Amino acid sequence: MAFGALEPAPGLAALGVTGLAAFGVARLWLGNLRRLTEALRQAADDHGPVPALEGPLLLPSIAEIGETARRLARALASQAEQVARLRQADAAIIERLPDPLVVLDETGAALRANGAARTLFGSGQGGAPGGDLAALLRHPALAEAVASARAAGLPQRADIALPVPVMRELTVHAVPLDPPLSDGGRLLLLLSDRTRDRAVERMRVDFVANASHELRTPLASVIGFIDTLRGPAKDDPEAQARFLGIMADQAERMRRLIDDLLGLSRIEVTEHQPPTGRVDLATLAAAEAEAMAPILAPRGATVALALTPGTVAAPADAGQIGQVLRNLLENAARYGREGGTIRLSVAPAEPGTRWPARPGVVLTVQDEGPGIPRQHIPRLTERFYRVDRGRGRSIGGTGLGLAIVKHIVNRHRGVLLIESEEGVGSTFRVWLPAEG
């Protein structure tokens, strides 16, 4: 046997070729997987579609995986777009609900609110209400309703009165959410502002009670004096004269009250209809002040006039504006200082002040009375409301004069402003529209 160069065995050669082929396929797989990974990462970073894999050495299986990933990404994007549209629709519906709505998270903090809630409480950051919402969330009745709603998983109701910054009465429905909203909302607060409704109801009850009381007192007085005149005083001319005088005063009081009630009803019927016509306010004010002299005389009051000629209110009803003047002058005489001065002025409204921007005229009546405590001023125009009930009745007031003034001013689309300083006096200003 001759010794020469060794030749590789056929098996070893085949094994080497197989290893090289496997190594090549592995590198190709790894390269394809790296390209697929980069494509998926790019799609994730850009929040876009998965880019197509291209190249001469792309394995069919990797191409199929890439195509499946693209189809899956398109399906997920379509679903995400649909969910986004649904969320936008839900948000739009919630935003346009007329009643305030607040969403709370697991800890009870406000996440977001609709437009009505932001109007009610003021706007905070991120669309959440601000301002007075903290006072509402701290209210014991609301805290109890929220806790009960979470424990029972059922809606709960609470009636809440918020005293600051102004008195408000709210009805709150606490509605638990299971499952929670996508933003972590676990509970809805549906709020109804009942302040106006409760105030109207109280005013209605007060009106019936006060009207009955105002009529009952003089009526009982008249009936009592009639019984006296029929009995013990039937042969006493002096007592008869005195009692008949008192009866006449009480009958006059009832007549004024009924006239004011009927007048107020007539004004309210036409309050929605703006007046027509023009009124020379300076001329009318001078005439009404002169006509009021017999009524002002018993109090020793005098009227100081400061009237700008040619001051015209339009559109305006001369009869109703005259009624406003009479009621304000009579009010100043009754509640002002005895022997004091009532200042009546008429002038064009100054631009850039507290009045509306359009042209207008201002009628002012100022007295030298004891003044009105600040807490009473918002209620002065309510029917039968008096700061001093005993004094108001004793000087012949019906308690309806300022209510009539308010409704007439409302019909003229005007503004009534009441200012007072205790110990100094009160000022009543009426802004009326004028020709532009």
C-alpha positions in Angstrom: 0.0 0.0 0.0 1.5 3.3 -1.1 1.4 6.3 1.2 0.3 9.5 -0.4 -2.1 12.5 0.2 -5.1 11.6 2.3 -8.5 12.2 0.6 -11.5 13.3 2.8 -14.0 10.7 3.4 -17.3 11.2 1.5 -19.3 11.3 4.7 -17.2 14.1 6.2 -17.4 16.1 3.1 -21.2 15.8 3.0 -21.3 16.7 6.7 -19.3 19.9 6.0 -21.5 20.9 3.1 -24.6 20.4 5.3 -23.1 22.5 8.1 -22.3 25.3 5.7 -25.8 25.2 4.3 -27.4 25.2 7.8 -25.2 28.1 8.8 -26.2 30.0 5.7 -29.9 29.3 6.3 -29.6 30.3 9.9 -27.9 33.6 8.9 -30.7 34.1 6.3 -33.4 33.4 9.0 -31.7 35.7 11.5 -31.4 38.4 8.9 -35.1 38.0 7.9 -36.2 38.0 11.5 -34.1 41.1 12.2 -35.7 42.9 9.2 -39.2 41.8 10.4 -38.4 43.0 14.0 -37.2 46.3 12.7 -40.4 46.7 10.5 -42.6 45.9 13.5 -40.7 48.3 15.8 -40.9 51.0 13.2 -44.7 50.5 12.9 -45.0 50.6 16.7 -42.9 53.8 17.1 -44.7 55.5 14.2 -48.2 54.2 15.1 -48.5 53.3 11.5 -48.9 50.3 9.2 -46.3 47.5 9.1 -44.0 48.2 6.1 -43.7 45.5 3.4 -40.6 43.3 3.6 -38.7 43.4 0.3 -35.4 41.8 -0.8 -34.0 39.0 -3.0 -33.2 36.7 0.0 -36.6 37.0 1.8 -37.8 33.6 2.9 -41.4 32.7 2.0 -42.3 31.9 5.7 -41.0 35.3 6.8 -42.9 37.0 4.0 -46.0 35.2 5.1 -45.5 36.3 8.7 -44.9 39.9 7.6 -48.1 39.9 5.5 -50.1 38.4 8.5 -48.6 41.1 10.7 -49.7 43.8 8.2 -53.2 42.4 8.1 -53.4 42.2 11.9 -52.1 45.8 12.2 -54.7 47.0 9.7 -57.5 45.2 11.6 -56.3 46.7 14.9 -56.0 50.1 13.4 -59.6 49.8 12.0 -60.8 48.7 15.4 -58.9 51.5 17.2 -60.4 54.0 14.7 -63.9 52.7 15.4 -63.4 52.8 19.1 -62.1 56.4 18.8 -65.2 57.4 16.8 -67.4 55.8 19.5 -65.6 57.7 22.2 -65.9 60.9 20.3 -69.6 60.3 19.9 -70.0 59.4 23.6 -68.1 62.6 24.6 -70.2 64.7 22.2 -73.4 63.3 23.7 -72.2 63.8 27.3 -70.9 67.3 26.5 -74.3 68.3 25.1 -76.4 67.0 28.0 -78.4 69.9 29.6 -77.7 68.7 33.1 -74.3 68.9 34.7 -72.3 65.6 34.7 -69.0 64.9 36.6 -66.9 61.7 36.2 -65.0 60.6 39.4 -62.1 58.1 39.6 -61.5 55.4 42.1 -60.3 57.9 44.8 -63.3 60.2 44.3 -61.4 62.9 42.4 -63.0 64.6 39.5 -61.6 63.4 36.1 -63.7 65.4 33.7 -67.0 67.2 33.3 -69.4 68.3 30.6 -70.1 71.9 29.6 -73.1 72.3 32.0 -70.9 71.2 34.9 -68.1 73.6 33.9 -70.7 76.4 33.7 -72.1 75.5 37.1 -68.7 75.1 38.9 -66.3 77.0 36.7 -63.6 75.5 34.5 -60.6 73.8 35.8 -57.6 72.2 34.0 -58.1 69.4 31.5 -61.9 70.0 31.2 -62.5 69.2 34.9 -64.7 71.6 36.7 -63.1 73.9 39.2 -64.2 76.5 41.7 -67.0 75.2 43.9 -66.7 71.5 43.0 -64.5 70.9 46.0 -67.2 72.2 48.4 -69.7 69.7 46.7 -67.3 66.7 47.0 -66.7 67.5 50.7 -70.4 67.6 51.5 -71.3 64.8 53.9 -74.5 64.0 52.1 -72.7 63.5 48.8 -69.9 61.5 50.5 -72.5 59.2 52.0 -74.3 58.7 48.6 -71.0 58.0 46.8 -70.0 55.4 49.4 -73.4 53.7 49.3 -73.4 53.6 45.4 -70.0 51.9 45.4 -70.9 49.4 48.2 -74.3 48.5 46.7 -73.5 48.9 43.1 -76.7 50.9 42.6 -77.5 54.5 41.9 -78.0 56.7 45.0 -79.6 60.2 45.4 -78.7 63.1 47.6 -80.3 66.6 48.1 -77.5 69.1 48.8 -77.5 72.8 49.7 -74.3 74.7 49.0 -74.3 78.0 50.9 -71.2 79.6 49.3 -70.5 81.6 47.3 -74.3 81.9 46.7 -77.0 79.6 48.0 -77.6 76.8 45.6 -79.8 73.7 46.0 -78.7 70.6 44.0 -80.1 67.1 43.5 -77.2 64.7 42.9 -77.5 61.1 41.5 -74.4 59.0 42.1 -74.2 56.2 39.4 -71.5 53.5 39.8 -69.8 52.3 36.6 -68.9 48.6 36.2 -66.8 48.1 34.2 -65.1 51.5 34.5 -64.6 53.9 31.7 -61.5 53.9 29.6 -60.1 56.9 31.4 -60.5 55.2 34.8 -63.9 56.8 35.6 -65.7 54.7 38.3 -68.7 56.9 39.1 -70.9 59.4 37.5 -72.4 62.4 39.3 -75.6 63.7 37.6 -76.5 67.0 39.0 -79.7 69.0 38.8 -79.7 72.6 39.9 -83.0 73.1 41.8 -82.3 76.5 43.1 -84.6 78.4 40.8 -87.4 75.8 41.2 -87.2 75.9 45.0 -87.1 79.7 45.0 -90.2 79.9 42.8 -92.0 77.4 45.0 -91.1 79.3 48.1 -92.3 82.6 46.4 -95.6 81.0 45.5 -96.2 79.7 49.0 -95.1 83.1 50.5 -97.4 84.9 48.0 -100.5 82.9 49.0 -99.7 83.2 52.7 -98.9 86.9 52.5 -101.8 87.9 50.3 -104.2 86.1 52.7 -102.6 87.8 55.7 -102.6 91.2 54.1 -106.3 90.9 53.3 -107.3 89.1 56.5 -106.0 91.8 58.9 -108.0 94.8 57.5 -111.0 92.6 56.9 -111.0 91.4 60.5 -110.7 95.0 61.6 -113.6 96.1 59.6 -115.8 93.2 60.8 -114.9 93.9 64.3 -115.8 97.6 64.1 -119.1 96.7 62.4 -120.0 94.5 65.3 -119.0 97.3 67.7 -121.1 99.8 65.9 -124.1 97.4 65.9 -123.7 96.8 69.6 -121.9 98.9 72.3 -121.3 102.0 70.1 -124.7 102.1 68.3 -125.8 105.2 70.4 -122.3 106.8 70.7 -121.8 109.3 67.9 -118.2 110.1 68.9 -117.2 106.4 68.8 -119.1 105.9 65.6 -117.2 108.7 63.9 -113.8 107.4 65.1 -114.6 103.8 64.1 -116.0 104.8 60.7 -112.7 106.6 60.0 -110.7 103.6 60.9 -113.0 101.4 58.8 -112.5 103.8 55.8 -108.7 103.5 56.2 -108.8 99.7 56.3 -111.1 99.6 53.3 -108.8 101.9 51.4 -105.9 99.7 52.3 -107.7 96.6 50.9 -108.6 98.6 47.8 -104.9 99.6 47.2 -103.9 96.0 47.7 -106.4 94.6 45.3 -105.6 97.3 42.7 -101.9 96.5 43.0 -102.6 92.7 42.6 -104.7 93.3 39.5 -102.1 95.7 38.1 -99.3 93.3 38.7 -101.3 90.5 37.0 -102.0 92.7 34.0 -98.3 93.6 33.7 -97.2 90.0 33.9 -99.7 89.0 31.1 -98.0 91.5 28.7 -94.4 91.2 30.1 -93.3 89.1 27.1 -94.5 91.8 24.6 -92.1 94.8 24.3 -93.8 98.2 24.4 -94.2 100.6 21.5 -94.0 104.4 21.5 -91.7 107.1 22.8 -91.6 108.8 26.2 -90.1 112.2 27.0 -88.7 111.0 30.4 -87.8 114.4 31.7 -91.2 115.9 31.0 -93.0 112.8 32.5 -90.8 112.9 35.6 -91.6 116.5 36.3 -95.4 115.9 35.8 -95.4 112.9 38.1 -93.4 114.7 40.8 -95.9 117.5 40.8 -98.8 115.1 40.9 -97.3 113.3 43.9 -97.1 116.4 46.0 -100.3 115.7 48.0 -99.0 112.2 48.9 -95.5 113.5 49.8 -96.8 116.4 51.9 -97.9 114.3 55.0 -94.2 113.2 55.4 -92.9 116.7 54.8 -90.8 115.3 51.9 -89.6 117.6 49.1 -88.4 116.5 45.6 -85.2 117.9 44.1 -85.3 117.6 40.3 -82.3 117.2 38.1 -83.8 116.5 34.6 -81.9 116.6 31.3 -84.3 118.0 28.7 -85.0 115.9 25.6 -84.2 112.6 27.3 -86.4 110.1 25.4 -87.0 106.5 26.2 -87.9 104.3 23.3 -89.6 102.0 22.9 -91.6 102.7 26.0 -95.1 102.8 27.5 -95.8 106.2 29.1 -98.5 104.8 31.4 -96.2 102.1 32.8 -93.2 104.4 33.1 -95.4 106.8 35.0 -96.3 104.0 37.3 -92.6 103.3 37.9 -92.1 106.9 38.8 -95.0 107.0 41.2 -94.1 103.8 43.0 -90.4 104.8 43.4 -91.4 108.3 44.7 -94.0 106.9 47.0 -91.5 104.3 48.3 -88.9 107.0 49.0 -91.5 109.1 50.8 -92.7 106.2 53.0 -89.3 104.8 53.9 -87.2 107.9 53.7 -86.5 110.4 56.5 -89.5 112.5 57.5 -89.0 116.0 56.2 -86.1 114.8 54.0 -85.3 115.4 50.4 -86.0 113.0 47.6 -83.7 113.5 44.6 -85.2 112.6 41.2 -82.9 112.8 38.2 -83.1 111.8 34.5 -80.1 111.7 32.2 -78.7 109.8 29.2 -76.7 106.7 30.3 -73.0 107.2 30.2 -71.2 104.8 27.8 -68.7 102.4 29.2 -70.4 102.2 32.6 -72.3 99.3 34.3 -75.2 99.7 31.8 -75.8 97.9 28.5 -73.7 99.0 25.6 -76.6 100.2 23.5 -78.1 103.7 23.9 -80.2 104.3 27.0 -81.5 106.7 29.7 -81.2 106.4 33.4 -83.9 107.4 35.9 -82.7 107.8 39.5 -84.7 108.2 42.8 -82.6 108.7 45.9 -83.9 109.1 49.5 -82.4 110.0 52.9 -83.9 107.1 54.8 -82.2 104.7 57.3 -80.9 102.5 54.4 -81.5 98.8 53.7 -79.3 96.0 55.1 -77.3 94.3 52.3 -78.9 90.8 52.8 -82.4 92.2 52.1 -81.6 94.0 48.8 -81.8 90.9 46.5 -85.4 90.2 47.8 -86.8 93.7 47.7 -88.6 93.1 44.4 -90.4 89.9 45.7 -94.1 90.3 46.3 -95.0 91.3 49.8 -91.4 91.4 50.9 -90.7 94.0 53.5 -87.5 94.7 55.4 -89.6 95.9 58.4 -93.0 94.3 58.1 -94.7 96.2 61.0 -93.5 99.6 59.8 -94.4 98.8 56.2 -98.0 98.1 57.1 -98.3 101.0 59.5 -97.4 103.5 56.8 -99.8 102.0 54.2 -97.5 100.0 51.9 -98.9 97.0 50.1 -95.5 95.3 49.6 -96.1 95.1 45.9 -94.7 98.4 44.6 -91.1 97.3 43.8 -92.4 94.0 42.3 -94.5 96.1 39.9 -91.5 98.2 39.1 -89.4 95.1 38.4 -91.9 93.6 36.0 -92.4 96.9 34.1 -88.7 97.3 33.7 -88.4 93.7 32.5 -91.1 94.4 29.9 -89.1 97.4 28.7 -86.0 95.2 28.5 -84.4 97.6 31.0 -82.3 97.2 34.2 -83.2 97.9 37.8 -80.3 98.6 40.2 -80.8 99.1 43.9 -78.0 100.4 46.1 -78.2 101.3 49.8 -76.0 102.4 52.7 -77.3 102.0 56.2 -77.7 105.4 57.9 -77.3 107.3 54.6 -80.2 106.2 52.3 -81.2 104.2 49.3 -80.8 104.8 45.6 -83.0 103.2 42.9 -81.8 103.4 39.3 -83.7 102.3 36.2 -82.0 102.0 32.8 -84.3 102.1 29.8 -83.5 101.8 26.1 -83.3 104.9 24.0 -83.3 105.7 20.3 -79.9 105.0 18.7 
